Amino acid sequence: MSPAPSTSGFTGAIATRVVAGEGCVAELGRLAAEIGGKHALLVTDAGVRKAGHAARAQQALEAAGLRVTPYDRVAENPTSDVVADCVGVARAAGIDLIVGLGGGSSMDVAKGCNFVLTNGGRMEDYWGYGKATQPMLPLIAVPTTAGTGSECQCYALICHAESHRKMACGDPKAAARIALLDPLLTLTQPRAVAAATGIDALAHALESAVATKRTAISSRLSQEAFRLGSASLATVLTQPDDLAARGAMQLGAAYAGAAIENSMLGAAHSAANSLTARYGLVHGRAIGVMLPHVLRFNAEDPAIAAIYTGLAGRPAADIAAQIDELLRLADMPRTLREVGVPATDLPTLAQAATLEWTARFNPRPVTADDFIGLYRAAW
């Protein structure tokens, strides 16, 4: 039986100041200057630059008197090589503040750059938690999607350049000082991105709600994150100009990120990370395929089933059915066969999933055989 969330003997924190609202990206320069920035590294990707968001951010920074050095070579599932490239640009420019603008990948690279720029070494040196011994530069996170919650987490998720395993590199000093949540920035994201990141946000809420490290603080954040996300994602997909729904999704994703910061994730992320590492499957799509099956697996424990019911006001089976319906609505894959995973690979995937660090926080112990069962159910 899974224990109740801790109400004593735990440390909880929400270190990031959240500024939310339509058009709030215009406040970026003022806020950057307020925390002492004079020369900002603007970390983003080519798509965000093409959409015009990087230019708006740079204009806001420059209007407040800051110099700006742009870096727009972030790629999806960024590797330690991308971080090293970004560090080279930052070091040559002599920056004193970092802005991460984009999806989770841009914010991860911004954090990764901060680790290596301020503390030296390589990204691999920070795999784990609390390994930065020196102060880090102030970071402002500006998400253009609603899903990862990276803006409210102190972890950088960076792929090892050779093995492609995701390295979770966390330290309280890496958390963003400020997160700017402007739903206008999400209007340009493709529907597929909105779907994948939205499913990821729901997974964050659901997994952090039942993880073995959950606390009273994380449980409240998980509940509010799921309430906002589950009520808004279908609207975002069917009425993409609905800014109220987009704002709710952004806030829900941020709450879910803060919930992870005070709890952890579970088997759905372990199973999905193995799929991404082996097949390059987009993280949110991998999560979508695995999440309903992990929900049903966990709910076989009555105590965990009760937590799901308390979170959503309905049984875990109904939550899993809602995820299935959202996947259908979003035209996302619902089986591993659809994404080309051969059945013969399932044992290899299962072994890899057991090595993923989030598996150890799943509320039900999950073995390689259990992962084989989950992958077979998803196949």
C-alpha positions as CSV (number, residue, x, y, z in Angstrom):
1,M,0.0,0.0,0.0
2,S,1.3,3.4,-0.9
3,P,1.7,5.8,2.0
4,A,-0.1,9.1,2.3
5,P,1.7,12.3,1.3
6,S,4.1,13.5,3.9
7,T,2.8,16.4,6.0
8,S,5.9,16.6,8.3
9,G,9.6,16.1,7.9
10,F,9.8,17.3,4.3
11,T,11.3,20.3,2.5
12,G,9.1,22.0,-0.2
13,A,9.9,25.0,-2.4
14,I,8.5,27.0,-5.2
15,A,11.5,29.1,-6.0
16,T,10.4,30.7,-9.2
17,R,8.4,33.9,-9.4
18,V,5.6,33.4,-11.9
19,V,4.3,36.3,-14.0
20,A,1.3,35.3,-16.2
21,G,-1.0,37.1,-18.6
22,E,-1.6,38.0,-22.2
23,G,1.2,40.2,-23.5
24,C,3.4,39.8,-20.4
25,V,6.4,39.1,-22.5
26,A,6.7,42.8,-22.9
27,E,7.8,42.9,-19.3
28,L,10.8,40.8,-20.0
29,G,13.3,43.7,-20.2
30,R,12.1,45.4,-17.1
31,L,12.2,42.2,-15.1
32,A,15.7,41.3,-16.4
33,A,17.0,44.7,-15.4
34,E,15.2,44.4,-12.0
35,I,17.3,41.3,-11.2
36,G,20.5,43.0,-12.3
37,G,21.0,41.8,-15.9
38,K,23.1,43.9,-18.3
39,H,24.0,41.4,-21.0
40,A,21.6,38.5,-21.7
41,L,22.1,35.3,-23.6
42,L,18.8,34.6,-25.4
43,V,18.6,30.8,-25.8
44,T,16.0,29.6,-28.3
45,D,15.5,27.5,-31.5
46,A,15.0,28.3,-35.2
47,G,11.3,27.7,-35.1
48,V,10.7,30.2,-32.3
49,R,13.0,32.7,-34.1
50,K,11.0,32.2,-37.3
51,A,7.7,32.8,-35.5
52,G,9.0,36.2,-34.4
53,H,9.1,35.5,-30.7
54,A,12.9,35.8,-30.4
55,A,12.8,39.3,-32.0
56,R,10.1,40.4,-29.6
57,A,12.1,39.2,-26.6
58,Q,15.3,40.8,-27.9
59,Q,13.4,44.1,-28.4
60,A,12.0,44.0,-24.9
61,L,15.5,43.4,-23.4
62,E,17.2,46.0,-25.5
63,A,14.5,48.6,-24.7
64,A,15.4,48.1,-21.0
65,G,19.1,48.8,-21.8
66,L,20.4,45.2,-21.9
67,R,22.8,43.9,-24.5
68,V,21.6,40.6,-26.1
69,T,23.6,37.7,-27.5
70,P,21.2,35.3,-29.3
71,Y,21.7,31.5,-29.5
72,D,19.2,29.7,-31.7
73,R,20.8,26.4,-32.4
74,V,18.7,24.4,-29.9
75,A,17.3,21.1,-31.2
76,E,14.6,18.8,-29.8
77,N,16.0,16.4,-27.2
78,P,19.2,18.4,-27.0
79,T,22.5,16.7,-26.3
80,S,25.5,17.6,-24.2
81,D,27.1,18.7,-27.5
82,V,24.5,21.4,-28.0
83,V,25.1,22.6,-24.4
84,A,28.8,22.8,-25.0
85,D,28.2,24.8,-28.2
86,C,25.9,27.2,-26.3
87,V,28.5,27.6,-23.5
88,G,31.1,28.6,-26.0
89,V,28.9,31.4,-27.3
90,A,28.0,32.6,-23.8
91,R,31.6,32.5,-22.6
92,A,32.8,34.5,-25.6
93,A,30.1,37.1,-25.1
94,G,30.6,37.6,-21.4
95,I,26.9,37.5,-20.5
96,D,25.5,37.9,-16.9
97,L,21.9,36.7,-17.4
98,I,20.3,33.9,-19.4
99,V,16.8,33.9,-21.0
100,G,15.4,30.5,-22.1
101,L,12.7,31.2,-24.7
102,G,10.8,28.3,-26.3
103,G,9.8,24.8,-25.3
104,G,11.4,22.5,-22.8
105,S,14.4,22.0,-25.0
106,S,15.3,25.7,-25.0
107,M,14.9,26.0,-21.3
108,D,16.9,22.8,-20.7
109,V,19.8,24.1,-22.8
110,A,19.6,27.5,-21.0
111,K,19.9,25.6,-17.7
112,G,22.6,23.3,-19.0
113,C,24.6,26.2,-20.2
114,N,24.3,27.9,-16.8
115,F,25.7,24.8,-15.1
116,V,28.8,24.5,-17.3
117,L,29.4,28.2,-17.8
118,T,29.4,29.0,-14.0
119,N,30.8,25.7,-12.6
120,G,33.0,24.3,-15.3
121,G,33.5,20.8,-16.6
122,R,31.0,19.0,-18.8
123,M,27.2,18.4,-18.6
124,E,27.9,14.8,-17.6
125,D,29.5,16.1,-14.4
126,Y,26.1,17.4,-13.2
127,W,24.0,14.2,-13.8
128,G,22.1,13.8,-10.6
129,Y,21.3,16.5,-8.0
130,G,23.1,19.2,-6.1
131,K,26.5,19.0,-7.9
132,A,27.0,22.7,-8.7
133,T,29.3,24.1,-6.1
134,Q,29.5,27.7,-7.4
135,P,26.7,30.3,-7.8
136,M,24.9,30.4,-11.1
137,L,23.6,33.2,-13.3
138,P,20.0,34.5,-13.0
139,L,17.7,32.7,-15.4
140,I,14.4,33.9,-16.8
141,A,12.2,31.2,-18.5
142,V,9.7,32.1,-21.2
143,P,7.8,29.1,-22.4
144,T,6.2,29.2,-25.9
145,T,4.5,25.8,-25.3
146,A,2.3,24.5,-22.4
147,G,3.7,21.2,-21.3
148,T,7.1,20.6,-19.9
149,G,6.9,22.8,-16.8
150,S,10.6,23.3,-17.1
151,E,10.1,26.9,-16.2
152,C,9.3,25.9,-12.6
153,Q,11.9,23.1,-12.2
154,C,15.6,23.2,-11.3
155,Y,16.4,20.2,-13.6
156,A,18.0,20.3,-17.1
157,L,17.1,17.2,-19.1
158,I,20.0,16.7,-21.5
159,C,20.7,13.7,-23.7
160,H,24.1,12.1,-23.5
161,A,25.7,12.7,-26.9
162,E,26.7,9.1,-27.4
163,S,24.2,6.9,-25.5
164,H,21.2,9.3,-25.9
165,R,20.1,8.5,-22.4
166,K,18.4,11.5,-20.8
167,M,20.6,13.0,-18.0
168,A,18.6,14.8,-15.3
169,C,20.9,17.4,-13.9
170,G,19.3,19.3,-11.0
171,D,20.4,21.9,-8.5
172,P,18.3,24.5,-6.6
173,K,20.6,27.2,-8.0
174,A,19.5,26.3,-11.6
175,A,15.9,27.2,-11.1
176,A,14.6,30.2,-13.0
177,R,14.3,33.3,-11.0
178,I,11.3,34.3,-13.1
179,A,8.9,32.5,-15.4
180,L,6.9,34.6,-17.9
181,L,3.7,32.8,-19.0
182,D,2.2,34.6,-22.0
183,P,-0.5,32.6,-23.8
184,L,-0.1,34.7,-26.9
185,L,3.3,33.0,-27.5
186,T,1.6,29.6,-27.8
187,L,-0.6,30.6,-30.7
188,T,2.1,29.9,-33.2
189,Q,2.9,26.3,-32.0
190,P,1.8,23.6,-34.4
191,R,-1.3,21.6,-33.3
192,A,0.9,18.5,-33.0
193,V,3.2,20.3,-30.6
194,A,0.2,21.6,-28.5
195,A,-1.1,18.0,-28.3
196,A,2.2,16.4,-27.3
197,T,3.2,19.0,-24.7
198,G,-0.3,19.1,-23.3
199,I,-0.3,15.3,-22.8
200,D,3.1,15.6,-21.2
201,A,1.7,18.2,-18.7
202,L,-1.2,15.9,-17.8
203,A,1.3,13.1,-17.3
204,H,3.4,15.3,-15.0
205,A,0.3,16.0,-12.9
206,L,-0.8,12.4,-12.7
207,E,2.7,10.9,-12.0
208,S,3.7,13.5,-9.4
209,A,0.4,13.0,-7.6
210,V,1.2,9.3,-6.8
211,A,5.1,9.3,-6.8
212,T,6.6,7.9,-3.6
213,K,8.2,11.3,-2.9
214,R,4.9,13.2,-3.0
215,T,4.2,15.7,-0.2
216,A,1.3,17.8,0.9
217,I,2.6,20.7,-1.2
218,S,3.1,18.6,-4.4
219,S,-0.2,16.9,-4.0
220,R,-2.0,20.3,-4.0
221,L,0.0,21.4,-7.1
222,S,-0.7,18.2,-8.9
223,Q,-4.4,18.4,-8.3
224,E,-4.6,22.0,-9.6
225,A,-2.4,21.2,-12.6
226,F,-4.6,18.3,-13.6
227,R,-7.8,20.3,-13.1
228,L,-6.6,23.1,-15.4
229,G,-5.0,20.8,-18.0
230,S,-7.8,18.2,-18.2
231,A,-10.4,20.9,-18.6
232,S,-8.5,22.9,-21.3
233,L,-6.5,20.6,-23.6
234,A,-9.5,19.5,-25.7
235,T,-10.5,23.2,-26.2
236,V,-6.9,24.2,-27.2
237,L,-7.0,21.4,-29.8
238,T,-10.5,22.2,-31.2
239,Q,-10.6,26.0,-30.7
240,P,-6.9,27.0,-31.0
241,D,-7.7,30.8,-30.7
242,D,-9.1,30.4,-27.2
243,L,-6.6,32.3,-25.2
244,A,-8.3,31.5,-21.9
245,A,-7.8,27.8,-22.5
246,R,-4.2,28.4,-23.6
247,G,-3.6,30.4,-20.5
248,A,-5.1,27.7,-18.3
249,M,-2.9,25.1,-20.0
250,Q,0.3,27.2,-19.5
251,L,-0.5,27.8,-15.8
252,G,-1.4,24.1,-15.3
253,A,1.9,23.1,-16.9
254,A,3.8,25.4,-14.6
255,Y,2.0,24.0,-11.6
256,A,2.8,20.5,-12.7
257,G,6.5,21.5,-13.1
258,A,6.4,22.8,-9.5
259,A,4.7,19.6,-8.4
260,I,7.6,17.5,-9.9
261,E,10.0,19.8,-8.1
262,N,8.4,18.8,-4.8
263,S,7.6,15.2,-5.8
264,M,8.9,13.1,-8.7
265,L,7.7,11.2,-11.8
266,G,7.2,7.5,-12.4
267,A,7.0,4.5,-14.8
268,A,5.3,6.3,-17.7
269,H,8.3,8.6,-18.0
270,S,10.8,5.8,-17.7
271,A,9.1,3.8,-20.4
272,A,8.7,6.9,-22.6
273,N,12.4,7.9,-22.2
274,S,13.5,4.5,-23.5
275,L,11.3,4.9,-26.6
276,T,12.8,8.3,-27.2
277,A,16.4,7.2,-26.7
278,R,16.0,4.1,-29.0
279,Y,13.6,5.5,-31.7
280,G,13.8,9.3,-31.5
281,L,10.1,9.3,-30.7
282,V,8.9,12.8,-29.6
283,H,8.7,12.8,-25.8
284,G,5.0,13.7,-25.6
285,R,4.0,11.1,-28.1
286,A,5.9,8.4,-26.3
287,I,4.3,9.5,-23.0
288,G,0.8,9.4,-24.7
289,V,1.3,5.8,-25.8
290,M,2.4,4.6,-22.3
291,L,0.4,6.7,-19.9
292,P,-3.0,5.0,-19.9
293,H,-1.3,1.6,-19.4
294,V,0.8,2.9,-16.4
295,L,-2.4,4.4,-14.9
296,R,-4.2,1.1,-15.1
297,F,-1.1,-0.7,-13.7
298,N,-0.7,1.6,-10.7
299,A,-4.5,1.6,-10.0
300,E,-4.4,-2.2,-9.3
301,D,-3.2,-1.0,-5.9
302,P,-6.4,0.2,-4.2
303,A,-4.6,2.9,-2.2
304,I,-3.1,4.4,-5.4
305,A,-6.5,4.1,-7.1
306,A,-7.9,6.2,-4.3
307,I,-5.3,8.9,-4.9
308,Y,-6.3,9.1,-8.6
309,T,-9.9,9.3,-7.6
310,G,-9.2,12.1,-5.2
311,L,-7.1,13.9,-7.8
312,A,-9.7,13.9,-10.6
313,G,-13.0,13.1,-8.9
314,R,-13.3,9.9,-10.9
315,P,-11.7,6.5,-11.1
316,A,-8.4,5.8,-12.7
317,A,-10.1,3.8,-15.5
318,D,-12.0,7.0,-16.5
319,I,-8.8,9.1,-16.4
320,A,-7.1,6.6,-18.7
321,A,-10.1,6.6,-21.0
322,Q,-9.9,10.5,-21.1
323,I,-6.3,10.3,-22.1
324,D,-7.1,7.8,-24.8
325,E,-9.8,10.1,-26.1
326,L,-7.4,13.1,-26.1
327,L,-4.9,11.1,-28.1
328,R,-7.6,10.2,-30.6
329,L,-8.7,13.9,-30.8
330,A,-5.1,15.0,-31.3
331,D,-4.4,12.3,-34.0
332,M,-1.5,11.0,-31.8
333,P,-0.4,7.4,-31.9
334,R,-2.1,5.1,-29.4
335,T,0.0,1.9,-29.9
336,L,3.6,1.1,-30.3
337,R,2.9,-0.6,-33.6
338,E,1.8,2.7,-35.1
339,V,5.2,4.2,-34.4
340,G,7.1,1.2,-35.9
341,V,8.3,-0.5,-32.7
342,P,8.8,-4.2,-33.4
343,A,7.5,-6.6,-30.8
344,T,11.0,-8.3,-30.7
345,D,12.4,-5.1,-29.2
346,L,10.1,-5.0,-26.1
347,P,12.5,-6.9,-23.8
348,T,15.3,-4.6,-24.7
349,L,13.2,-1.6,-24.1
350,A,12.0,-3.0,-20.7
351,Q,15.6,-3.5,-19.6
352,A,16.4,0.1,-20.5
353,A,13.3,1.4,-18.8
354,T,14.4,-0.1,-15.5
355,L,17.6,2.0,-15.6
356,E,15.7,5.2,-16.0
357,W,15.7,7.1,-12.7
358,T,12.0,8.0,-12.5
359,A,11.1,4.3,-12.3
360,R,12.3,4.1,-8.7
361,F,9.7,6.6,-7.6
362,N,6.7,4.8,-9.2
363,P,4.2,4.1,-6.4
364,R,4.1,0.4,-7.4
365,P,7.5,-1.3,-7.7
366,V,8.1,-1.9,-11.4
367,T,10.4,-4.7,-12.6
368,A,11.7,-5.5,-16.1
369,D,8.9,-8.0,-16.4
370,D,6.4,-5.4,-15.4
371,F,7.8,-3.1,-18.1
372,I,7.5,-5.9,-20.7
373,G,3.8,-6.2,-19.7
374,L,3.3,-2.4,-20.0
375,Y,5.0,-2.3,-23.5
376,R,3.0,-5.4,-24.6
377,A,-0.2,-3.7,-23.5
378,A,0.8,-0.6,-25.5
379,W,2.0,-2.6,-28.5
